[in-house]
Amino acid sequence: MARRIALTVLALVLVVGVLAGIKGLQISALASQGKSFVPPPEAVTVAPVKVDHWQPIVTAVGTVAAAQGVTVGAEATGVVREIAFESGAVVRRGAPLIEIDSATERAELLAAQARAQLATANLARTRRLLEVGANAAAELDAAVAETKQAEAQVASIRAVLAKKSVRAPFGGRLGIRQVSLGEFVADGAPIVSLQQFDPIHVDLSLPQQWLARLEAGQAVQITSDGLAGAPMRGALTTINPDVDRTTRNVGLRTTLSNRDGRLRPGMFVDVSVVFPEKRRVLAIPATAVLHAPYGDSVFIVERARKGQRGHVVRQQFVRLGETRGDFVAVASGLQAGQPVVTSGAFKLRPGAAVDIRNELAPEAELAPKPTDT
């Protein structure tokens, strides 16, 4: 019985040993295969570092301001008898807007004109009498003064009547009407907003370090989310003579044509001030840059070493400059003509083999024009 048990245990040990040996051989084979495994090359697109010449541009947020803009108000007190405009209408200078009741002033004008006529007749009579010595010179002086007073009273009433008729001080577009027929308005009560859109101003501020390079007439470009089409172009027209003591910024005003009325007072826009000189830059597509907390980098494509075929990549850290369109300027880290990976870089590691497939590369542009789909 003991002999049987011993034989059974020995058989089990042999079986387990054989199985362990087989498994060990399998693991060793897999490990050797892993060491010799070479991953297939990754498909990427490549573009050379491009030498270009860019005009320096400084950007800021601007506020649109009308060339002329007021809220037209009543100049006299009274009841509105006539409204001669529609909300949103375009009017010319001097166009009538509202008429305020002037019946009392017209009656007073008739009385004042009658007094003026009487004073004028008395003055003529006094002069004739003085010529024949029938009165004194003092009576003539009194008649002259009375005539002037009567004429001044007529002019005063006419001035009040003129204020009863409110007219547009300049040409432009009207806003929403703020009065109604029969409404009693006080002196200074708002009637309607009037804005002149063409030309139009855009006000902005830039840090004081740009002041020495700014001059009237410099080109500017205006863009905004609310503006469809190409950027609007204008010119720098005014530079404030003083710098704000709190922000150390200098105030600027640009003027541009606005015939189509796309810009409205109060809008905020992005303003790019373009400097005339050009500077040399090294530019790469922005898609080539890998952004990370420890720095920005790109992958440079190089020939594989001896004994290897194809291309491999090397990671290079770079310092970036301004972005323009689909491109970004490289301040340091790259040289002109070096090929960099422009798409597919996220799946690479240093030394990885790559398969260049530039037929898949999207076209990068300095001034891209995306289309709505």
KEPAPA-906435 format. One record per residue (C-alpha): residue number from 1; x, y, z; residue in one letter; chain. Coordinates in steps of 0.001 Angstrom, whole numbers, plus 524288, in hexadecimal, padded with zeros to 5 digits. Example, Ala and Ser with C-alpha at 12.3 -4.5 7.8 and 13.67 -1.06 7.14 Angstrom:
// KEPAPA-906435
PT | lumse | east | north | up | bavex | kolvo
PT | 1 | 8300C | 7EE6C | 81E78 | a | A
PT | 2 | 83566 | 7FBDC | 81BE4 | s | A
***
This chain:
// KEPAPA-906435
PT | lumse | east | north | up | bavex | kolvo
PT | 1 | 80000 | 80000 | 80000 | m | A
PT | 2 | 80AE9 | 8099F | 8037E | a | A
PT | 3 | 811DE | 805FE | 7F6DD | r | A
PT | 4 | 805BB | 809AF | 7EEE8 | r | A
PT | 5 | 80471 | 816BA | 7F57E | i | A
PT | 6 | 812BB | 819F1 | 7F2F9 | a | A
PT | 7 | 81179 | 81670 | 7E4A8 | l | A
PT | 8 | 8054B | 81EE2 | 7E34F | t | A
PT | 9 | 80C01 | 82AB1 | 7E991 | v | A
PT | 10 | 817EA | 828D3 | 7E0EF | l | A
PT | 11 | 80F4E | 82866 | 7D4D0 | a | A
PT | 12 | 80877 | 834F0 | 7D8CB | l | A
PT | 13 | 81570 | 83BCC | 7DB1E | v | A
PT | 14 | 81A2F | 837A1 | 7CDC6 | l | A
PT | 15 | 80DCE | 83C90 | 7C733 | v | A
PT | 16 | 80E8D | 849B4 | 7CE2E | v | A
PT | 17 | 81D00 | 84AF8 | 7CAB9 | g | A
PT | 18 | 81A54 | 8483C | 7BC60 | v | A
PT | 19 | 80F4C | 85239 | 7BBFD | l | A
PT | 20 | 817A1 | 85C7D | 7C2C7 | a | A
PT | 21 | 822A8 | 85A33 | 7B949 | g | A
PT | 22 | 819A8 | 85BA0 | 7AD9A | i | A
PT | 23 | 813DD | 86844 | 7B31C | k | A
PT | 24 | 82165 | 86DAF | 7B5DA | g | A
PT | 25 | 82591 | 86B03 | 7A7EC | l | A
PT | 26 | 81960 | 87208 | 7A2EA | q | A
PT | 27 | 81BDC | 87DFD | 7AB6E | i | A
PT | 28 | 82A12 | 87E8E | 7A737 | s | A
PT | 29 | 825FB | 87DDC | 798F4 | a | A
PT | 30 | 81C46 | 888CE | 79AC0 | l | A
PT | 31 | 82664 | 89153 | 7A1A9 | a | A
PT | 32 | 83040 | 88F6D | 796C4 | s | A
PT | 33 | 825DE | 892C7 | 78CB4 | q | A
PT | 34 | 82272 | 89F43 | 79439 | g | A
PT | 35 | 83099 | 8A393 | 79459 | k | A
PT | 36 | 831C9 | 8A1D9 | 785B9 | s | A
PT | 37 | 82456 | 8A793 | 7826A | f | A
PT | 38 | 824CF | 8B446 | 77A86 | v | A
PT | 39 | 817FC | 8BBE8 | 779D9 | p | A
PT | 40 | 8137B | 8BFC5 | 76C3F | p | A
PT | 41 | 81625 | 8CDD0 | 76818 | p | A
PT | 42 | 80B99 | 8D7D9 | 76B2A | e | A
PT | 43 | 80568 | 8DF5D | 75FE6 | a | A
PT | 44 | 8081A | 8EDF4 | 76130 | v | A
PT | 45 | 80870 | 8FA4B | 7590A | t | A
PT | 46 | 81492 | 902BA | 75873 | v | A
PT | 47 | 8177C | 910F5 | 754D5 | a | A
PT | 48 | 82474 | 9185B | 754BA | p | A
PT | 49 | 82723 | 923E2 | 75DB2 | v | A
PT | 50 | 82398 | 92F58 | 75500 | k | A
PT | 51 | 82AC6 | 93C56 | 75416 | v | A
PT | 52 | 82112 | 94772 | 752B2 | d | A
PT | 53 | 82050 | 9561E | 754B0 | h | A
PT | 54 | 8153E | 95AF9 | 75D26 | w | A
PT | 55 | 810F5 | 968C1 | 75FE8 | q | A
PT | 56 | 81081 | 96AE9 | 76EA6 | p | A
PT | 57 | 80290 | 96BA4 | 773AA | i | A
PT | 58 | 7FDC7 | 96F71 | 78128 | v | A
PT | 59 | 7EFD5 | 96C13 | 784CE | t | A
PT | 60 | 7E66A | 971F4 | 78E8E | a | A
PT | 61 | 7D7EE | 9726E | 7916A | v | A
PT | 62 | 7D150 | 97EB9 | 78C7C | g | A
PT | 63 | 7C422 | 9852A | 78E3E | t | A
PT | 64 | 7BC6E | 98A88 | 782CE | v | A
PT | 65 | 7B892 | 998DA | 78408 | a | A
PT | 66 | 7B037 | 9A0D3 | 77ABA | a | A
PT | 67 | 7B68E | 9ABF5 | 77349 | a | A
PT | 68 | 7AB69 | 9B406 | 778D8 | q | A
PT | 69 | 7A11F | 9AF0D | 7821A | g | A
PT | 70 | 7973B | 9B5B7 | 78ADF | v | A
PT | 71 | 78A48 | 9B39A | 79160 | t | A
PT | 72 | 781FE | 9BE61 | 78BA8 | v | A
PT | 73 | 77A69 | 9C54B | 79660 | g | A
PT | 74 | 76F8C | 9CF46 | 79743 | a | A
PT | 75 | 77416 | 9DD59 | 79894 | e | A
PT | 76 | 76712 | 9E287 | 79D4C | a | A
PT | 77 | 75BB2 | 9DE23 | 7A5B9 | t | A
PT | 78 | 74EB5 | 9DA92 | 79FC5 | g | A
PT | 79 | 745B5 | 9D05C | 799D9 | v | A
PT | 80 | 74A30 | 9C882 | 78E05 | v | A
PT | 81 | 7413B | 9CBF5 | 782AC | r | A
PT | 82 | 74851 | 9C549 | 77760 | e | A
PT | 83 | 75273 | 9BA81 | 7759A | i | A
PT | 84 | 75948 | 9BB05 | 7686C | a | A
PT | 85 | 76210 | 9AEF8 | 768E4 | f | A
PT | 86 | 761B9 | 9A037 | 76A20 | e | A
PT | 87 | 76A52 | 99855 | 77339 | s | A
PT | 88 | 77691 | 99390 | 76C4A | g | A
PT | 89 | 77556 | 99D16 | 760F7 | a | A
PT | 90 | 780FC | 9A38A | 75A61 | v | A
PT | 91 | 77FCF | 9B25E | 75AA3 | v | A
PT | 92 | 78766 | 9BDD7 | 75556 | r | A
PT | 93 | 78C2B | 9C992 | 75CC9 | r | A
PT | 94 | 78113 | 9D2E4 | 75FFF | g | A
PT | 95 | 77645 | 9C8D1 | 75DFF | a | A
PT | 96 | 76A74 | 9CBAE | 766E3 | p | A
PT | 97 | 7686D | 9C200 | 771E4 | l | A
PT | 98 | 75D68 | 9C6F2 | 77A90 | i | A
PT | 99 | 7550B | 9D31B | 77C1E | e | A
PT | 100 | 75155 | 9D7E8 | 789AB | i | A
PT | 101 | 744DB | 9DFC3 | 78B87 | d | A
PT | 102 | 747F3 | 9EE1F | 7892D | s | A
PT | 103 | 73A91 | 9F498 | 78890 | a | A
PT | 104 | 73D92 | 9FD7A | 79430 | t | A
PT | 105 | 74A9B | A01C8 | 78EB3 | e | A
PT | 106 | 744AB | A04AF | 78150 | r | A
PT | 107 | 73A64 | A0D6C | 7879B | a | A
PT | 108 | 744E7 | A1449 | 78F7A | e | A
PT | 109 | 74CAF | A161A | 782EE | l | A
PT | 110 | 74148 | A1D13 | 77C5F | l | A
PT | 111 | 73FF3 | A2630 | 78807 | a | A
PT | 112 | 74E7E | A28CA | 78850 | a | A
PT | 113 | 74EB8 | A2B99 | 779BB | q | A
PT | 114 | 7439E | A3549 | 77B65 | a | A
PT | 115 | 74B02 | A3C35 | 78652 | r | A
PT | 116 | 75718 | A3C77 | 77DE2 | a | A
PT | 117 | 74F97 | A428C | 77291 | q | A
PT | 118 | 749E6 | A4CCA | 77BA8 | l | A
PT | 119 | 75749 | A4FC6 | 7815C | a | A
PT | 120 | 75CFD | A511E | 773B5 | t | A
PT | 121 | 7521B | A5A9B | 76FC0 | a | A
PT | 122 | 753F7 | A62A6 | 77C3F | n | A
PT | 123 | 76286 | A6353 | 77993 | l | A
PT | 124 | 7604F | A68A4 | 76BDA | a | A
PT | 125 | 75683 | A72AF | 77103 | r | A
PT | 126 | 75FDF | A76EA | 77BD3 | t | A
PT | 127 | 76ABA | A7919 | 771FD | r | A
PT | 128 | 76223 | A81AE | 76966 | r | A
PT | 129 | 75DFB | A89C9 | 77520 | l | A
PT | 130 | 76C16 | A8B54 | 7796F | l | A
PT | 131 | 76FBD | A904D | 76BF5 | e | A
PT | 132 | 765FE | A9B93 | 76D49 | v | A
PT | 133 | 769AE | A9DE1 | 77B8B | g | A
PT | 134 | 75CA7 | A9968 | 78102 | a | A
PT | 135 | 76299 | A9036 | 78B49 | n | A
PT | 136 | 76F22 | A8D87 | 7929E | a | A
PT | 137 | 77A45 | A842B | 78F53 | a | A
PT | 138 | 77729 | A7C55 | 79B82 | a | A
PT | 139 | 76A1E | A786C | 79598 | e | A
PT | 140 | 7713E | A732C | 789A5 | l | A
PT | 141 | 77A55 | A6B23 | 7923A | d | A
PT | 142 | 76EBA | A657E | 79967 | a | A
PT | 143 | 76812 | A61ED | 78C83 | a | A
PT | 144 | 7746F | A5B4F | 78782 | v | A
PT | 145 | 7759F | A5353 | 7940D | a | A
PT | 146 | 76750 | A4F65 | 7939F | e | A
PT | 147 | 768C6 | A4AE3 | 78584 | t | A
PT | 148 | 774AF | A42B3 | 788BB | k | A
PT | 149 | 76DC6 | A3C75 | 7943D | q | A
PT | 150 | 76212 | A38FE | 78BC8 | a | A
PT | 151 | 76AC8 | A32FF | 78156 | e | A
PT | 152 | 77257 | A2B52 | 78BAA | a | A
PT | 153 | 7658A | A2613 | 790FE | q | A
PT | 154 | 761C7 | A2158 | 78357 | v | A
PT | 155 | 76F12 | A1AB6 | 781C7 | a | A
PT | 156 | 76DCD | A142C | 78F2A | s | A
PT | 157 | 76079 | A0E6C | 78C0F | i | A
PT | 158 | 7654E | A09A5 | 77EDF | r | A
PT | 159 | 770AA | A02C9 | 785B9 | a | A
PT | 160 | 76706 | 9FBE6 | 78EBA | v | A
PT | 161 | 75EE8 | 9F7EB | 782E9 | l | A
PT | 162 | 76B0B | 9F260 | 77C4F | a | A
PT | 163 | 76D70 | 9E9D6 | 7884A | k | A
PT | 164 | 75FAC | 9E47A | 7872C | k | A
PT | 165 | 763B8 | 9DE2A | 77A4A | s | A
PT | 166 | 76E15 | 9D3C9 | 77D06 | v | A
PT | 167 | 776D2 | 9D076 | 77165 | r | A
PT | 168 | 78207 | 9C702 | 76EFF | a | A
PT | 169 | 78EFB | 9CDBA | 7721D | p | A
PT | 170 | 79621 | 9C50A | 76837 | f | A
PT | 171 | 79365 | 9B9F3 | 75EDD | g | A
PT | 172 | 792E0 | 9AC18 | 763FE | g | A
PT | 173 | 78A48 | 9A0DB | 76859 | r | A
PT | 174 | 77FBC | 9A2A3 | 77281 | l | A
PT | 175 | 77D4C | 9994F | 77DA8 | g | A
PT | 176 | 770C1 | 995BB | 784B6 | i | A
PT | 177 | 76706 | 9A0CB | 7869F | r | A
PT | 178 | 76581 | 9A4A6 | 794E6 | q | A
PT | 179 | 759E1 | 9ADFC | 793F8 | v | A
PT | 180 | 74BB6 | 9ACBA | 78FC5 | s | A
PT | 181 | 74186 | 9B5D5 | 78A1C | l | A
PT | 182 | 73AEF | 9BDE2 | 79494 | g | A
PT | 183 | 745A9 | 9BB53 | 79E79 | e | A
PT | 184 | 74A0E | 9C6B3 | 7A6DD | f | A
PT | 185 | 758D2 | 9C80A | 7A60B | v | A
PT | 186 | 7618D | 9D01C | 7AEB1 | a | A
PT | 187 | 76D88 | 9D7AE | 7AAA9 | d | A
PT | 188 | 77868 | 9CDB7 | 7A7FD | g | A
PT | 189 | 76F7D | 9C1CA | 7A723 | a | A
PT | 190 | 7755E | 9B74A | 79E1A | p | A
PT | 191 | 76EC3 | 9B5A8 | 790F0 | i | A
PT | 192 | 77700 | 9AC36 | 788EE | v | A
PT | 193 | 7850C | 9A79E | 7875F | s | A
PT | 194 | 78C20 | 9AC60 | 77B2A | l | A
PT | 195 | 798CD | 9A5CF | 776CE | q | A
PT | 196 | 7A198 | 9A856 | 76B30 | q | A
PT | 197 | 7A779 | 99B74 | 766A6 | f | A
PT | 198 | 7AFE8 | 99F29 | 75B0C | d | A
PT | 199 | 7BAE4 | 9A177 | 75D9F | p | A
PT | 200 | 7BBBE | 99B06 | 76AF6 | i | A
PT | 201 | 7C5F8 | 99AA9 | 775C0 | h | A
PT | 202 | 7CBE3 | 98F9E | 77D9B | v | A
PT | 203 | 7D260 | 99366 | 78A7C | d | A
PT | 204 | 7DCD3 | 98AD7 | 790CD | l | A
PT | 205 | 7E87B | 98B42 | 799F7 | s | A
PT | 206 | 7F63F | 985D5 | 7989C | l | A
PT | 207 | 80155 | 984A4 | 7A295 | p | A
PT | 208 | 80AA7 | 99010 | 7A2EE | q | A
PT | 209 | 8160C | 9882E | 79D37 | q | A
PT | 210 | 80F67 | 988F2 | 78FEE | w | A
PT | 211 | 80E4A | 997BE | 79041 | l | A
PT | 212 | 81B48 | 99A68 | 78980 | a | A
PT | 213 | 81742 | 991F3 | 77DDD | r | A
PT | 214 | 809A0 | 99768 | 77C31 | l | A
PT | 215 | 80656 | 9A219 | 7728F | e | A
PT | 216 | 7FA31 | 9A771 | 76C20 | a | A
PT | 217 | 7F6AD | 9A0AF | 75F7B | g | A
PT | 218 | 7FAEE | 992F4 | 7635A | q | A
PT | 219 | 7F263 | 9883A | 75DE0 | a | A
PT | 220 | 7E927 | 980D5 | 766DA | v | A
PT | 221 | 7E091 | 974DF | 76505 | q | A
PT | 222 | 7D38C | 97319 | 76BF3 | i | A
PT | 223 | 7CDB2 | 965B3 | 76E8D | t | A
PT | 224 | 7C2A9 | 960E8 | 7772A | s | A
PT | 225 | 7BA07 | 95525 | 77936 | d | A
PT | 226 | 7AEB5 | 95D86 | 77492 | g | A
PT | 227 | 7B553 | 96160 | 767C6 | l | A
PT | 228 | 7B3C6 | 9586D | 75C27 | a | A
PT | 229 | 7BD7C | 95852 | 7510B | g | A
PT | 230 | 7CB45 | 95DD6 | 75025 | a | A
PT | 231 | 7D0FE | 966AE | 75AB6 | p | A
PT | 232 | 7CD9B | 9750E | 759A6 | m | A
PT | 233 | 7D90F | 97E2E | 75737 | r | A
PT | 234 | 7DB4A | 98BD1 | 75C43 | g | A
PT | 235 | 7E5EB | 994F7 | 760FB | a | A
PT | 236 | 7EAF4 | 99A1A | 76DE5 | l | A
PT | 237 | 7E662 | 9A834 | 76E8F | t | A
PT | 238 | 7E894 | 9AD00 | 77C7D | t | A
PT | 239 | 7F2A1 | 9AA12 | 78712 | i | A
PT | 240 | 7EFE5 | 9AFB8 | 7947A | n | A
PT | 241 | 7FAB3 | 9B907 | 798C6 | p | A
PT | 242 | 7FA9E | 9B393 | 7A69E | d | A
PT | 243 | 7FBFE | 9A5F8 | 7AC87 | v | A
PT | 244 | 7F241 | 9A10D | 7B68E | d | A
PT | 245 | 7F8B9 | 9A1AB | 7C3F6 | r | A
PT | 246 | 7F184 | 995B4 | 7C901 | t | A
PT | 247 | 7F309 | 98C1D | 7BDCA | t | A
PT | 248 | 7FEE3 | 9922E | 7B6E1 | r | A
PT | 249 | 7F77C | 9908E | 7AA21 | n | A
PT | 250 | 7F63E | 99A70 | 79F34 | v | A
PT | 251 | 7E8F8 | 99CD7 | 79917 | g | A
PT | 252 | 7E76C | 99B74 | 78A5C | l | A
PT | 253 | 7DC90 | 99E15 | 780A8 | r | A
PT | 254 | 7DB30 | 997EE | 77350 | t | A
PT | 255 | 7D1F1 | 99C14 | 76884 | t | A
PT | 256 | 7CC59 | 99378 | 75DE2 | l | A
PT | 257 | 7C1A7 | 99338 | 753CA | s | A
PT | 258 | 7B4EA | 98CF8 | 75820 | n | A
PT | 259 | 7ABDB | 98EA4 | 74C92 | r | A
PT | 260 | 7A55E | 9818F | 74E91 | d | A
PT | 261 | 7A2C9 | 9849D | 75CF1 | g | A
PT | 262 | 7A8FC | 9780E | 7620D | r | A
PT | 263 | 7AF14 | 97F4B | 76D76 | l | A
PT | 264 | 7A63C | 9856B | 7779D | r | A
PT | 265 | 7A9DD | 98E6B | 782EA | p | A
PT | 266 | 7ACA1 | 986D5 | 78F5A | g | A
PT | 267 | 7B13B | 97A45 | 788B5 | m | A
PT | 268 | 7BE24 | 9745F | 78CFD | f | A
PT | 269 | 7C76A | 97008 | 7823F | v | A
PT | 270 | 7D516 | 96A75 | 780D5 | d | A
PT | 271 | 7DE80 | 9749E | 77B7F | v | A
PT | 272 | 7EB8E | 97140 | 77531 | s | A
PT | 273 | 7F508 | 97C87 | 77351 | v | A
PT | 274 | 7FE1D | 9793C | 76801 | v | A
PT | 275 | 80BF0 | 97EBB | 7681B | f | A
PT | 276 | 81214 | 98185 | 75ACE | p | A
PT | 277 | 81F3B | 97AAA | 75CA0 | e | A
PT | 278 | 82093 | 96BFF | 75A86 | k | A
PT | 279 | 828D7 | 96281 | 7626F | r | A
PT | 280 | 82E2E | 95501 | 75F6C | r | A
PT | 281 | 827AD | 949B4 | 7669A | v | A
PT | 282 | 8284F | 93AF3 | 766BC | l | A
PT | 283 | 81A6C | 935D8 | 7658E | a | A
PT | 284 | 8149C | 9284B | 7672F | i | A
PT | 285 | 80677 | 923A1 | 766E8 | p | A
PT | 286 | 80062 | 92515 | 77453 | a | A
PT | 287 | 7FC1F | 916D0 | 773D7 | t | A
PT | 288 | 80A69 | 912B9 | 77501 | a | A
PT | 289 | 80BA8 | 917BD | 782F3 | v | A
PT | 290 | 8097A | 90EF3 | 78EA7 | l | A
PT | 291 | 805B8 | 9171A | 79A7A | h | A
PT | 292 | 8093E | 9120B | 7A7FB | a | A
PT | 293 | 80B2C | 917C2 | 7B59C | p | A
PT | 294 | 819DE | 915E3 | 7B472 | y | A
PT | 295 | 81AD3 | 91CE1 | 7A756 | g | A
PT | 296 | 81722 | 91CE8 | 79902 | d | A
PT | 297 | 81D8C | 91337 | 78FCE | s | A
PT | 298 | 81D5F | 90DEA | 781F6 | v | A
PT | 299 | 8220C | 90166 | 77B8B | f | A
PT | 300 | 82CD4 | 902F2 | 7716E | i | A
PT | 301 | 82D98 | 8F885 | 766D8 | v | A
PT | 302 | 83B46 | 8F2BB | 76488 | e | A
PT | 303 | 8413B | 8E7E1 | 75C71 | r | A
PT | 304 | 841E0 | 8DACD | 76370 | a | A
PT | 305 | 84F26 | 8D62C | 7685B | r | A
PT | 306 | 857A4 | 8CC3A | 7616A | k | A
PT | 307 | 8513E | 8BF15 | 76079 | g | A
PT | 308 | 8439F | 8C52A | 76104 | q | A
PT | 309 | 83AA3 | 8C98E | 75635 | r | A
PT | 310 | 83167 | 8D515 | 75509 | g | A
PT | 311 | 8306C | 8E09B | 75E57 | h | A
PT | 312 | 83008 | 8E29F | 76CF8 | v | A
PT | 313 | 82C55 | 8EE4D | 7754F | v | A
PT | 314 | 83365 | 8F648 | 77F92 | r | A
PT | 315 | 82C22 | 8FE9F | 7897D | q | A
PT | 316 | 830B7 | 90CC8 | 78A0C | q | A
PT | 317 | 82C51 | 91723 | 793CC | f | A
PT | 318 | 82975 | 9247C | 78DED | v | A
PT | 319 | 82615 | 93251 | 79216 | r | A
PT | 320 | 81A97 | 937CA | 78A96 | l | A
PT | 321 | 8173C | 94578 | 785FA | g | A
PT | 322 | 80AC8 | 94B23 | 7808B | e | A
PT | 323 | 80065 | 94355 | 77980 | t | A
PT | 324 | 7FB44 | 94787 | 76C60 | r | A
PT | 325 | 7F0CC | 93FBE | 76576 | g | A
PT | 326 | 7F481 | 93158 | 7653B | d | A
PT | 327 | 802D8 | 93454 | 76804 | f | A
PT | 328 | 80AA8 | 9374A | 77439 | v | A
PT | 329 | 817E6 | 93E06 | 774B3 | a | A
PT | 330 | 82333 | 936C6 | 77B35 | v | A
PT | 331 | 82C43 | 93F95 | 782F7 | a | A
PT | 332 | 83660 | 93500 | 785F1 | s | A
PT | 333 | 8389D | 92663 | 784F4 | g | A
PT | 334 | 83778 | 9243D | 77645 | l | A
PT | 335 | 83ECE | 9278C | 769D4 | q | A
PT | 336 | 8399D | 92ADC | 75C6B | a | A
PT | 337 | 83673 | 91F17 | 7540C | g | A
PT | 338 | 835B7 | 91509 | 75F00 | q | A
PT | 339 | 82A4E | 90B97 | 75CA9 | p | A
PT | 340 | 820AF | 90B14 | 767F4 | v | A
PT | 341 | 814EB | 90269 | 76A0E | v | A
PT | 342 | 8087D | 90A42 | 767CD | t | A
PT | 343 | 7FE2D | 8FFF7 | 76A94 | s | A
PT | 344 | 7FE96 | 8F32E | 77212 | g | A
PT | 345 | 8089A | 8F84B | 77BE3 | a | A
PT | 346 | 80017 | 8F4A3 | 78792 | f | A
PT | 347 | 802B1 | 8E60E | 78563 | k | A
PT | 348 | 81189 | 8E713 | 78413 | l | A
PT | 349 | 81CC6 | 8E524 | 78D7E | r | A
PT | 350 | 82B22 | 8E8CC | 78BC5 | p | A
PT | 351 | 831C2 | 8DF7F | 78222 | g | A
PT | 352 | 824FE | 8DA54 | 77C84 | a | A
PT | 353 | 824CE | 8D649 | 76E36 | a | A
PT | 354 | 81B9B | 8DDEF | 76575 | v | A
PT | 355 | 8158A | 8DC7B | 75818 | d | A
PT | 356 | 8145A | 8E9A7 | 75143 | i | A
PT | 357 | 806FC | 8EB27 | 74AE1 | r | A
PT | 358 | 80658 | 8F95E | 7468B | n | A
PT | 359 | 7FAFC | 8F6B6 | 73D71 | e | A
PT | 360 | 7F2A7 | 8F6B4 | 749D1 | l | A
PT | 361 | 7F7BE | 903D4 | 74EA6 | a | A
PT | 362 | 7EDEB | 90EFB | 75010 | p | A
PT | 363 | 7F227 | 91BCA | 749E6 | e | A
PT | 364 | 7F69A | 92639 | 75394 | a | A
PT | 365 | 7F3F1 | 93486 | 7504F | e | A
PT | 366 | 7F7F8 | 9418D | 7561C | l | A
PT | 367 | 7EA48 | 946E1 | 75416 | a | A
PT | 368 | 7E0FB | 93B45 | 754B9 | p | A
PT | 369 | 7D2EF | 93D4C | 750C8 | k | A
PT | 370 | 7CAAB | 932C0 | 7572E | p | A
PT | 371 | 7BDA6 | 92FAD | 750F0 | t | A
PT | 372 | 7B110 | 92CB6 | 7580E | d | A
PT | 373 | 7AC1F | 91EED | 75607 | t | A
***
